[in-house]
Amino acid sequence: MSEQQTRTGGPTTVRATLAKALTMGMRRAMGEDPRVLLMGEDIGSLGGVYRVTEGLKGEFGAHRVLDTPLGEAGIVGTATGMAMRGYRPVCEIQFDGFTFPAYNQITTQLAKMHARTDGDVTVPVTIRIPYGGLVGSIEHHSESPEAQFSHTAGLRIVSPSSPQDAYWMIQQSIACPDPVIFFEPKRRYWLKGEVDLENPSTADPFSAQVLREGSELSLVAWGPLVPVAMAAAEAAAQEGRSVEVIDLRSLSPIDFATLEASVQRTGRMVVAHEAPVFSGLGAEIAARITERSFYSLEAPVIRVGGYHMPYPPAGVEADYVPDLDRVLDGMDRAFAY
């Protein structure tokens, strides 16, 4: 079922995987704006490693779905120049660890161009990055580098956790006048869910969303750990605990208003992410919540995340990535105060 059928009187809701929701979202963005084009390694004829761009080259042609050489710096540098000339490029970085060859272009050119030109030039580039672990892969294929990019002013950073958000947030990111780092939780590509083709979850992709209301603890997660957070809240409910789950969705800017309002109701907060705890985004959230909601806290903000070490081989990655038990342990530590 396609979004074209919806606009001609078909169903307004379809069931799709997160990966195919992204495909549908990009298809709709390309159909509505001829300035939108896709760039990346093997994204055309092959449809990308995870087949997220499958079929789009056949629909829109090789001049709008570009197979690039294996050179991430060149992909982002070219996209930056094209954006300055009025296009809206969507770059695919094949795997998270391959982002770093483009890091210079992203942080010194793409993120700075709007400020460098005193606001005269916009660079609406969307950079899609499959990220996170537990996919049984080799080195450089399971990183969670969101903290590196969140420290760079001039970039917006988002990460969907559901097919519904994937469909809408990719379109909203493409339409945004600012450069957007679009982190896709690759181990959730096959997660299925309902996609409303007419109504987004929220009109603002840079806001957090309360997925489950609770009164005793605020559990914050994003991307691949949102399903784990929801499972942890359900497990806690079996023991009589009321846990509120917040999908952060936007990693820069962070919707601190939603987080503050939640913790002021619950008195406790746990932040869970796959990236290492040391200097991770959870540290910034913990510091900011402590500054702004100190008198509402019944316990320190607890962080649950990966260890401060290189991502391990696939055989032991399950011991590195936070799972249900580690999130529940973090919640127990918060309740112990």
C-alpha positions in Angstrom: 0.0 0.0 0.0 1.5 3.4 -1.0 0.9 6.9 0.1 -0.2 7.7 -3.4 -3.2 5.4 -2.9 -4.1 7.4 0.2 -4.2 10.6 -1.7 -6.5 9.0 -4.2 -8.9 7.7 -1.7 -7.2 4.5 -0.4 -6.6 3.5 3.3 -5.1 6.2 5.5 -3.3 3.7 7.7 -0.9 0.9 6.7 1.2 -1.6 8.6 4.9 -1.4 7.7 8.4 -2.1 9.1 10.4 0.8 10.2 12.7 0.4 7.2 9.8 0.5 4.7 8.2 3.4 6.5 11.4 5.3 5.8 11.2 4.3 2.2 7.6 5.5 2.0 8.5 8.8 3.7 11.4 9.5 1.3 9.2 8.6 -1.7 6.5 11.1 -0.6 9.1 13.8 0.0 10.6 13.2 -3.4 7.2 13.2 -5.1 6.2 16.5 -3.5 9.5 18.4 -4.0 11.7 17.9 -7.1 14.6 19.5 -5.2 14.9 16.4 -3.0 17.5 13.9 -4.1 19.2 10.9 -2.5 23.0 10.2 -2.4 24.9 7.3 -1.0 26.9 4.1 -1.6 24.9 1.4 -3.3 21.6 3.1 -2.7 20.4 3.1 -6.3 20.3 -0.3 -8.0 20.9 -2.3 -4.8 18.6 -0.2 -2.7 21.1 0.2 0.1 22.6 -2.4 2.5 19.3 -2.6 4.3 17.1 -1.9 1.2 15.7 1.3 2.6 16.0 3.0 -0.8 14.8 0.0 -2.7 12.8 0.9 -5.8 13.3 4.7 -5.6 15.9 4.8 -8.4 13.4 3.1 -10.7 10.7 5.6 -9.8 12.7 8.8 -9.8 15.7 8.0 -12.0 19.4 7.9 -11.6 19.6 11.7 -11.6 17.7 11.8 -8.3 19.0 8.6 -6.6 22.7 8.8 -7.0 25.1 5.9 -6.4 28.3 7.6 -5.1 31.9 6.5 -4.8 33.0 5.0 -1.5 33.9 8.4 0.0 31.8 9.8 2.9 33.7 13.2 2.9 32.9 13.6 -0.7 29.2 12.7 -0.3 28.7 15.2 2.5 30.8 17.9 0.8 28.9 17.5 -2.4 25.6 17.6 -0.6 26.6 20.8 1.2 27.3 22.5 -2.1 24.1 21.3 -3.7 22.1 22.5 -0.7 23.7 25.9 -1.1 22.4 25.9 -4.7 18.8 25.1 -3.7 18.6 21.3 -3.5 17.6 19.2 -0.5 20.0 16.3 -0.5 19.4 13.2 1.6 22.7 11.4 2.2 23.0 7.8 3.4 26.0 6.9 5.4 26.2 3.1 5.0 27.1 2.3 8.6 27.5 4.5 11.7 31.3 3.9 12.0 31.7 5.2 8.4 30.5 8.6 9.5 33.8 9.7 10.8 35.6 10.2 7.4 32.8 12.8 6.8 33.2 14.3 10.3 35.3 17.2 9.1 32.8 18.2 6.4 29.8 17.9 8.8 31.3 19.9 11.7 33.4 22.5 9.9 31.3 23.2 6.8 27.8 21.9 7.0 27.1 22.9 10.6 28.8 26.3 10.2 27.6 27.5 6.8 24.4 29.3 8.1 26.3 31.2 10.8 29.3 31.8 8.5 27.1 33.6 6.0 25.3 35.6 8.7 22.1 33.7 8.1 22.0 34.3 4.3 22.6 30.7 3.3 20.7 27.6 4.4 22.0 24.1 3.9 19.0 21.7 4.2 21.0 18.5 4.2 19.6 15.3 5.8 22.2 12.7 6.7 20.8 9.2 7.4 22.9 7.1 9.6 22.0 3.5 10.6 23.3 3.3 14.2 23.5 1.0 17.2 24.4 -2.6 17.9 23.1 -6.1 18.3 23.1 -6.8 14.6 26.0 -9.3 14.8 28.3 -7.3 12.7 32.0 -6.4 12.7 34.0 -3.4 13.9 32.7 0.1 12.8 29.2 -1.3 12.2 27.6 -0.9 15.6 28.5 2.6 16.9 26.3 5.1 18.7 28.0 8.4 18.0 25.1 10.8 18.8 27.0 12.6 21.6 29.9 13.6 19.2 27.4 15.4 16.9 25.2 16.8 19.7 28.2 18.8 20.8 28.3 20.6 17.5 26.1 23.7 17.3 24.3 24.1 13.9 23.1 20.5 13.6 19.7 19.1 14.5 19.7 15.4 15.5 16.8 13.1 15.6 16.2 9.3 16.0 12.8 7.6 15.4 11.8 4.5 17.3 8.7 3.4 15.5 7.5 3.1 11.9 5.0 6.0 12.5 7.8 8.3 13.5 10.2 7.0 10.9 7.6 7.9 8.1 6.9 11.4 9.3 10.3 12.4 10.9 12.2 11.7 7.7 9.8 14.0 5.8 10.0 16.7 8.5 13.8 16.5 8.5 14.0 16.8 4.7 11.7 19.9 4.9 13.8 21.5 7.7 16.0 24.4 6.6 18.8 23.2 8.9 21.1 20.3 8.5 19.7 17.2 10.3 21.5 14.1 11.4 18.9 11.3 11.1 20.0 8.4 13.3 18.1 5.2 12.3 18.1 2.3 14.9 19.2 -0.4 12.5 18.3 -3.3 14.8 14.7 -2.0 14.7 14.5 -1.8 10.9 12.2 -4.9 11.0 10.0 -3.6 13.8 6.4 -3.5 12.5 3.7 -1.0 13.4 0.8 1.1 12.2 1.7 4.1 10.0 -0.9 6.9 9.8 -0.3 8.4 6.3 -2.2 11.6 7.1 -1.5 12.5 10.7 2.0 12.6 12.3 2.4 11.8 16.0 3.3 15.5 16.5 3.9 18.4 14.1 7.2 19.1 15.8 9.9 16.4 15.1 12.2 18.1 17.6 10.0 17.3 20.7 9.9 14.4 23.1 6.8 12.2 23.4 5.4 10.5 26.5 4.6 7.0 25.4 3.3 5.7 28.8 2.2 7.8 31.7 3.4 7.0 35.2 3.7 8.6 38.6 6.8 7.2 40.4 9.7 7.3 37.9 10.5 8.9 34.5 12.3 6.5 32.1 13.9 8.3 29.2 15.2 6.5 26.1 15.5 7.0 22.3 15.9 5.0 19.1 16.8 1.3 19.7 16.2 1.3 23.5 12.6 2.6 23.4 11.1 -0.9 23.1 13.3 -2.0 26.0 12.1 1.0 28.1 8.5 0.1 27.4 9.2 -3.5 28.4 10.9 -2.3 31.6 7.9 -0.2 32.5 5.6 -3.1 32.0 7.8 -5.3 34.2 7.8 -2.7 36.9 4.0 -2.4 36.7 3.8 -6.1 37.6 5.5 -5.2 40.8 3.2 -2.3 41.5 5.5 0.5 40.2 4.2 3.3 38.0 6.8 4.2 35.4 6.5 7.0 32.8 8.3 6.3 29.5 9.5 9.2 27.4 10.8 8.8 23.8 13.3 11.7 23.5 13.1 11.6 19.6 15.2 14.8 19.3 18.7 14.6 20.6 19.6 18.2 19.6 17.7 20.2 20.5 16.5 18.3 23.6 12.9 18.9 24.7 13.8 19.6 28.3 10.4 21.1 29.1 8.8 17.7 28.6 11.5 16.0 30.7 11.2 18.6 33.5 7.4 18.4 33.6 7.7 14.6 33.9 10.3 14.5 36.7 8.5 17.1 38.6 5.5 14.7 38.8 7.5 11.5 39.4 10.5 12.6 41.5 12.9 10.1 39.8 14.5 9.8 36.4 16.5 7.1 34.6 18.1 7.7 31.2 19.0 4.7 29.1 21.1 4.7 25.9 23.3 2.3 24.0 26.2 4.8 23.8 28.8 4.7 26.6 27.6 6.3 29.9 30.8 8.4 30.2 30.1 11.8 28.5 27.0 10.4 26.9 23.8 12.4 26.3 22.5 11.0 29.5 25.1 13.0 31.4 23.8 16.3 29.9 20.2 15.3 30.7 21.2 14.4 34.2 23.0 17.7 34.7 20.3 19.8 33.2 17.5 18.1 35.2 19.5 18.4 38.4 19.9 22.1 37.7 16.3 22.8 36.8 14.4 20.4 39.0 16.6 19.8 42.0 13.9 20.3 44.6 11.6 17.8 42.8 14.1 15.0 42.8 13.8 12.1 45.3 17.0 10.5 44.0 19.9 11.4 41.7 19.3 11.0 37.9 20.5 7.4 37.1 22.2 6.7 33.8 22.2 3.3 32.1 24.3 2.8 29.0 27.2 1.1 27.3 30.7 0.7 28.8 33.6 3.1 28.2 35.4 0.9 25.8 35.4 0.1 22.0 32.3 -1.7 20.9 33.0 -5.4 21.4 32.9 -8.3 18.9 29.5 -9.7 18.0 30.0 -12.7 20.2 29.8 -10.6 23.4 27.9 -7.5 22.3 24.8 -8.6 24.3 26.8 -8.1 27.4 27.7 -4.5 26.3 24.4 -3.2 25.1 21.9 -2.3 28.0 19.1 -4.9 28.2 15.9 -5.2 30.2 17.8 -6.4 33.3 20.2 -3.5 33.3 17.4 -0.9 32.8 15.4 -2.5 35.7 18.6 -2.4 37.8 18.9 1.3 37.1 15.3 1.8 38.2 15.9 -0.2 41.4 18.8 2.1 42.2 16.6 5.1 41.8 13.9 3.6 44.0 16.5 2.7 46.7 16.9 6.3 47.7 
